[in-house]
Amino acid sequence: MSNKIFVLALAMLAFATTAAHADPKRVRLPADYNPATYLLYAIHNRPDNGQVRYIYANSVAAEAAKTDQGLPNGSVLVMEVYKAKLDAAGAPALGADGLFEKGELVQYSVMEKQAGWGADFPENLRNGDWNYTVYSPDRINRADTKEETCLACHKPLGNAAEYVLSWDELVVKARGAVPTVVAGPGAAGPGDAERGKALFTRCSNCHTADKSGKHKVGPNLAGVVGRPVGKATGFTYSPALQLVGATWNETTLDAWLAGPQKLASGTKMVFPGFAQGQDRADVIAYLKTLN
């Protein structure tokens, strides 16, 4: 048994033995849920799976995202997942706004934060006090939701991103601008690819990193090191990034990860940057493994 499989087995055992009181049924899609009364803060075309996703925050989360104090208890985020309509060629149909046209509603994915809810999970899975569930299109809670899968996926984000994959988009929508990050000096040591892979979780909301070449909101990053900036087959970049005129190497990637808007003002990317030089070095070390 490999170390990775062994660690996963231990995590699942810990979940089974300590999370007896965890209950996806307590995560509520509010009975009066109406997307018109929630903040729509992100829409994701998903060419990789033929979906389009609309992500909403309730007023508690939307107001709190205007500050640096984190999201309080009572925060609810809802993701409406739709199949994209297909065009005559069988590809996702694009509307005039460049978004996939919504087809059949697949599910509502809900995450909710309430006091003490994290206590039901072992530390290696706990996402603060966030819990997760999935509702069917007719708004029935799928009580058999494997919550540990959600917890494991969101765990690497940590408190800095509130365990929310779309955290940067929520902050920008709530505040009206990308926050400024003061980048620290370069790394004290060589990059750690394994740690960089964990940090990349924050990027995975918008980027794929496999050999499929399929894009999400942002371009697929397999083979990005050595690629010309603003060039990836099948992806339309912002004019700001197309005009950079450079190649992705350690220097340009470090500058980009320290603050995308500083390198290419007007880029569509809402991630503010990694302040710590070691974080940037670790992510770059991971990106090198994708070549």
LINLINCOR-V627205 format. One record per residue. N is the residue number from 1. RES is the residue in three letters. SS is DSSP state (alpha for helix, beta for strand, coil for the rest). PSI is psi in whole degrees, -180 to 180 (none if undefined). Layout:
# LINLINCOR-V627205
N:RES:SS:PSI + N:RES:SS:PSI
This chain:
# LINLINCOR-V627205
1:MET:coil:127 + 2:SER:coil:161 + 3:ASN:alpha:-39 + 4:LYS:alpha:-44 + 5:ILE:alpha:-39 + 6:PHE:alpha:-44 + 7:VAL:alpha:-42 + 8:LEU:alpha:-40 + 9:ALA:alpha:-41 + 10:LEU:alpha:-40 + 11:ALA:alpha:-43 + 12:MET:alpha:-37 + 13:LEU:alpha:-42 + 14:ALA:alpha:-41 + 15:PHE:alpha:-43 + 16:ALA:alpha:-33 + 17:THR:alpha:-19 + 18:THR:alpha:-9 + 19:ALA:coil:36 + 20:ALA:coil:-24 + 21:HIS:coil:-5 + 22:ALA:coil:139 + 23:ASP:coil:106 + 24:PRO:alpha:-21 + 25:LYS:alpha:-20 + 26:ARG:alpha:-15 + 27:VAL:coil:120 + 28:ARG:coil:130 + 29:LEU:coil:110 + 30:PRO:coil:139 + 31:ALA:coil:-31 + 32:ASP:coil:23 + 33:TYR:coil:125 + 34:ASN:coil:113 + 35:PRO:alpha:-23 + 36:ALA:alpha:-22 + 37:THR:alpha:2 + 38:TYR:coil:162 + 39:LEU:beta:115 + 40:LEU:beta:112 + 41:TYR:beta:-7 + 42:ALA:beta:142 + 43:ILE:beta:124 + 44:HIS:beta:115 + 45:ASN:beta:135 + 46:ARG:beta:81 + 47:PRO:coil:-24 + 48:ASP:coil:-25 + 49:ASN:coil:11 + 50:GLY:coil:33 + 51:GLN:beta:164 + 52:VAL:beta:136 + 53:ARG:beta:132 + 54:TYR:beta:125 + 55:ILE:beta:129 + 56:TYR:beta:153 + 57:ALA:beta:140 + 58:ASN:coil:173 + 59:SER:alpha:-33 + 60:VAL:alpha:-49 + 61:ALA:alpha:-40 + 62:ALA:alpha:-41 + 63:GLU:alpha:-43 + 64:ALA:alpha:-31 + 65:ALA:coil:-10 + 66:LYS:coil:-12 + 67:THR:coil:178 + 68:ASP:coil:23 + 69:GLN:coil:1 + 70:GLY:coil:176 + 71:LEU:coil:131 + 72:PRO:coil:173 + 73:ASN:coil:144 + 74:GLY:coil:-6 + 75:SER:coil:136 + 76:VAL:beta:130 + 77:LEU:beta:135 + 78:VAL:beta:129 + 79:MET:beta:117 + 80:GLU:beta:121 + 81:VAL:beta:123 + 82:TYR:beta:147 + 83:LYS:beta:140 + 84:ALA:beta:141 + 85:LYS:coil:152 + 86:LEU:beta:146 + 87:ASP:coil:-174 + 88:ALA:coil:-24 + 89:ALA:coil:0 + 90:GLY:coil:8 + 91:ALA:coil:158 + 92:PRO:beta:131 + 93:ALA:coil:132 + 94:LEU:beta:136 + 95:GLY:coil:178 + 96:ALA:coil:-23 + 97:ASP:coil:3 + 98:GLY:coil:0 + 99:LEU:coil:150 + 100:PHE:beta:141 + 101:GLU:coil:135 + 102:LYS:beta:131 + 103:GLY:beta:-131 + 104:GLU:beta:135 + 105:LEU:beta:128 + 106:VAL:beta:-48 + 107:GLN:beta:168 + 108:TYR:beta:124 + 109:SER:beta:128 + 110:VAL:beta:134 + 111:MET:beta:136 + 112:GLU:beta:146 + 113:LYS:beta:123 + 114:GLN:coil:152 + 115:ALA:coil:128 + 116:GLY:coil:-6 + 117:TRP:alpha:-27 + 118:GLY:alpha:-17 + 119:ALA:alpha:-18 + 120:ASP:alpha:-3 + 121:PHE:coil:147 + 122:PRO:coil:156 + 123:GLU:coil:-35 + 124:ASN:coil:-7 + 125:LEU:coil:-19 + 126:ARG:coil:133 + 127:ASN:coil:64 + 128:GLY:coil:-128 + 129:ASP:coil:23 + 130:TRP:beta:141 + 131:ASN:beta:162 + 132:TYR:beta:152 + 133:THR:beta:176 + 134:VAL:beta:137 + 135:TYR:beta:144 + 136:SER:coil:168 + 137:PRO:coil:-28 + 138:ASP:coil:19 + 139:ARG:coil:39 + 140:ILE:coil:128 + 141:ASN:beta:125 + 142:ARG:coil:89 + 143:ALA:coil:-12 + 144:ASP:coil:12 + 145:THR:coil:130 + 146:LYS:coil:87 + 147:GLU:alpha:-29 + 148:GLU:alpha:-27 + 149:THR:alpha:-43 + 150:CYS:alpha:-45 + 151:LEU:alpha:-45 + 152:ALA:alpha:-36 + 153:CYS:alpha:-42 + 154:HIS:alpha:-21 + 155:LYS:alpha:-46 + 156:PRO:coil:-18 + 157:LEU:coil:-36 + 158:GLY:coil:-175 + 159:ASN:alpha:-29 + 160:ALA:alpha:-33 + 161:ALA:alpha:17 + 162:GLU:coil:24 + 163:TYR:coil:22 + 164:VAL:coil:118 + 165:LEU:coil:-34 + 166:SER:coil:26 + 167:TRP:alpha:-48 + 168:ASP:alpha:-37 + 169:GLU:alpha:-38 + 170:LEU:alpha:-44 + 171:VAL:alpha:-46 + 172:VAL:alpha:-42 + 173:LYS:alpha:-42 + 174:ALA:alpha:-36 + 175:ARG:alpha:-18 + 176:GLY:coil:7 + 177:ALA:coil:159 + 178:VAL:coil:125 + 179:PRO:coil:150 + 180:THR:coil:130 + 181:VAL:coil:131 + 182:VAL:coil:108 + 183:ALA:coil:133 + 184:GLY:coil:-179 + 185:PRO:coil:173 + 186:GLY:beta:176 + 187:ALA:coil:148 + 188:ALA:coil:-20 + 189:GLY:coil:-178 + 190:PRO:coil:158 + 191:GLY:coil:145 + 192:ASP:coil:106 + 193:ALA:alpha:-36 + 194:GLU:alpha:-43 + 195:ARG:alpha:-37 + 196:GLY:alpha:-35 + 197:LYS:alpha:-40 + 198:ALA:alpha:-43 + 199:LEU:alpha:-32 + 200:PHE:alpha:-17 + 201:THR:alpha:-37 + 202:ARG:alpha:-25 + 203:CYS:coil:-21 + 204:SER:coil:-13 + 205:ASN:coil:-30 + 206:CYS:coil:-17 + 207:HIS:coil:138 + 208:THR:coil:159 + 209:ALA:coil:27 + 210:ASP:coil:-178 + 211:LYS:coil:4 + 212:SER:coil:-28 + 213:GLY:coil:0 + 214:LYS:coil:138 + 215:HIS:coil:161 + 216:LYS:coil:-133 + 217:VAL:coil:-38 + 218:GLY:coil:176 + 219:PRO:coil:156 + 220:ASN:coil:139 + 221:LEU:coil:8 + 222:ALA:coil:127 + 223:GLY:coil:18 + 224:VAL:coil:-34 + 225:VAL:coil:121 + 226:GLY:coil:-7 + 227:ARG:coil:145 + 228:PRO:beta:140 + 229:VAL:coil:134 + 230:GLY:coil:21 + 231:LYS:coil:116 + 232:ALA:coil:126 + 233:THR:coil:126 + 234:GLY:coil:4 + 235:PHE:coil:137 + 236:THR:coil:114 + 237:TYR:coil:161 + 238:SER:coil:150 + 239:PRO:alpha:-35 + 240:ALA:alpha:-41 + 241:LEU:alpha:-34 + 242:GLN:alpha:-24 + 243:LEU:coil:-2 + 244:VAL:coil:-42 + 245:GLY:coil:49 + 246:ALA:coil:-177 + 247:THR:beta:145 + 248:TRP:coil:108 + 249:ASN:coil:-173 + 250:GLU:alpha:-40 + 251:THR:alpha:-50 + 252:THR:alpha:-36 + 253:LEU:alpha:-39 + 254:ASP:alpha:-43 + 255:ALA:alpha:-42 + 256:TRP:alpha:-47 + 257:LEU:alpha:-20 + 258:ALA:alpha:-20 + 259:GLY:coil:90 + 260:PRO:alpha:-39 + 261:GLN:alpha:-25 + 262:LYS:alpha:-35 + 263:LEU:alpha:-37 + 264:ALA:coil:82 + 265:SER:coil:126 + 266:GLY:coil:-1 + 267:THR:coil:152 + 268:LYS:coil:-13 + 269:MET:coil:129 + 270:VAL:coil:-4 + 271:PHE:coil:127 + 272:PRO:coil:-26 + 273:GLY:coil:162 + 274:PHE:coil:120 + 275:ALA:coil:-35 + 276:GLN:coil:129 + 277:GLY:alpha:-35 + 278:GLN:alpha:-36 + 279:ASP:alpha:-44 + 280:ARG:alpha:-43 + 281:ALA:alpha:-38 + 282:ASP:alpha:-41 + 283:VAL:alpha:-41 + 284:ILE:alpha:-40 + 285:ALA:alpha:-38 + 286:TYR:alpha:-43 + 287:LEU:alpha:-33 + 288:LYS:alpha:-30 + 289:THR:coil:-12 + 290:LEU:coil:-6 + 291:ASN:coil:none
